[in-house]
């Protein structure tokens, strides 16, 4: 246990105080930037309305209307200031300037578009009640488009810059995990496997250090739960994730209160993980919260919608995928001969076996040589993977890095054995080693791409992959499928975690 030194008078601002001031000024800067962009968007709308020469057939109509209803920009200044005030208040209320990673770009785009359109409509009502025939209605339509475009472009630039810095280890928040059991280890594996989320794991607190198995990632043990305050000071912690097992939940209120007193942001990872599901619905019984396992969303109409999307996407992509498949087949034949296609038994929905097709990426006798390499396994759980597998061919290494070896699985999708998005199909010997809660991932159709593939591929622990698969099954929507597709493409192009 770490000894606690006597309290000393603080003469200089602490790290947390400096960070608090830095965040405050960052929020002020973002607010002022948004205000400037709103003003610039209205200026651009004014130019489009009154000064731009439009191409035929709009040039004559727009020109005549512009000349007839010419209004100086100074007449719009009260409207612009009113719009800036309304949108500024609206953005603050929506939490745009809080340092939160919960909002994705799609969430922000939806919130920005909705806020801008709502506030401009409100301004139009006020303006045309006051001066019904003085101002152009078209300028407000232009303003909605230009302001939304500028604000979204600005946020896309900010996100790109932020992720560029995070991926290089710059500007990340130092995180302390409280808890060293299975849940705490899952959180730590997730943090280290996802550098793009902007966190750096400083270490963890638990009563006993983690005993690491061979080839397991070792995390830094910084003390026990009573050392929370001192570790936060010494390690300059900016974020605490409390991941206690359920038998330590009596310490949760105390730890949360200490984080609040220290002014450190904290999050809680609930240990509902032991109940074999990853998400719950909350019900109330006379004020008492009850946790109910969340149902799998892929059934009935949702399942029919997903199947229609799969078939349409595969059939529409055939003009691209067929020539690509022919080229890959030729490369494999030139590099290592036949067979071109590798067939393997996999486990599908509800544990049903099926034949999965892939382009061959290994030497023909790879399965026979597997026993020789079991001692070199670098994956955890029931998986078997080697980063530099000697059985992989030259073309196979490129196919694996780009995931093009899975292109023949489009045939499995057409046959209804797989889907475009879903948990990756497991081998029978892997399923035989599943823990009971792992089987929940088998309740949906396996997929060509999945959420773990988008977030880190082989760099994510097996338990974390299963947790993400369960999250997908319990929260499925067509928009989630589209998001995963958009996330998988850059992950494949970068080759991150592919081995």
HELIX and SHEET records of a PDB file:
HELIX    1   1 UNK A   15  UNK A   50  1                                  36    
HELIX    2   2 UNK A   58  UNK A   68  1                                  11    
HELIX    3   3 UNK A   73  UNK A   76  5                                   4    
HELIX    4   4 UNK A   77  UNK A   93  1                                  17    
HELIX    5   5 UNK A  105  UNK A  130  1                                  26    
HELIX    6   6 UNK A  138  UNK A  167  1                                  30    
HELIX    7   7 UNK A  182  UNK A  193  1                                  12    
HELIX    8   8 UNK A  195  UNK A  197  5                                   3    
HELIX    9   9 UNK A  225  UNK A  227  5                                   3    
HELIX   10  10 UNK A  228  UNK A  235  1                                   8    
HELIX   11  11 UNK A  246  UNK A  251  5                                   6    
HELIX   12  12 UNK A  252  UNK A  262  1                                  11    
HELIX   13  13 UNK A  272  UNK A  275  5                                   4    
HELIX   14  14 UNK A  301  UNK A  336  1                                  36    
HELIX   15  15 UNK A  349  UNK A  351  5                                   3    
HELIX   16  16 UNK A  366  UNK A  373  1                                   8    
HELIX   17  17 UNK A  374  UNK A  376  5                                   3    
HELIX   18  18 UNK A  394  UNK A  402  1                                   9    
HELIX   19  19 UNK A  404  UNK A  406  5                                   3    
HELIX   20  20 UNK A  409  UNK A  414  1                                   6    
HELIX   21  21 UNK A  428  UNK A  432  1                                   5    
HELIX   22  22 UNK A  436  UNK A  443  5                                   8    
HELIX   23  23 UNK A  451  UNK A  455  1                                   5    
HELIX   24  24 UNK A  457  UNK A  459  5                                   3    
HELIX   25  25 UNK A  462  UNK A  474  1                                  13    
HELIX   26  26 UNK A  478  UNK A  494  1                                  17    
SHEET    1   A 5 UNK A 221  UNK A 223  0                                        
SHEET    2   A 5 UNK A 199  UNK A 205  1                                        
SHEET    3   A 5 UNK A 173  UNK A 178  1                                        
SHEET    4   A 5 UNK A 239  UNK A 242  1                                        
SHEET    5   A 5 UNK A 265  UNK A 268  1                                        
SHEET    1   B 2 UNK A 280  UNK A 285  0                                        
SHEET    2   B 2 UNK A 288  UNK A 293 -1                                        
SHEET    1   C 2 UNK A 341  UNK A 347  0                                        
SHEET    2   C 2 UNK A 353  UNK A 359 -1                                        
SHEET    1   D 2 UNK A 419  UNK A 421  0                                        
SHEET    2   D 2 UNK A 447  UNK A 449  1                                        
END                                                                             
